[in-house]
């Protein structure tokens, strides 16, 4: 077994342990993050991309290997919270960028954050007194998404995705 295989095995083990998930979910997360990073490096989706600046709790910077593992943990957390199919359908560059921002901002659990957002919207939209405000908030997020796509030169979340 060469160093790359050992590193991959360690990465998958770290992701499975951190997220308490299975090998398949960890593998999908690792592959999606790697695909996203490759796409951004190849400048397919690299316009205005966010760069990782992950730090440990004591403020010391993470190594590139630790940062990759951190991103993969965030991706696996999203898959665990929203399902394998959601993770498979997520555009790899968008997932890579989302996990970068989550890591930069020290979000403890990306999956819980997104699931909470979805559940919160469902609660607000399903309540007569807050239905209209929830719809307006969703439309504002869609407007911001369009703005972000224009800035980045992407079409994430639009019908063609």
Protein Blocks (a to p, Z undefined) as FASTA:
>chain_A
ZZklmmmmmmmmmmmmmnopafklmmmmmmmmmmmmmmmmnommmgopacddddcfkopa
cdfklmmmmmmmmmmmmmmmnojklmmmpcfklmmmmmmmmmmnopablmlmmmmmmmmm
mmmmmpmklmmmmmmmmmmmmmmmmmmmmmnopaehiakZZ
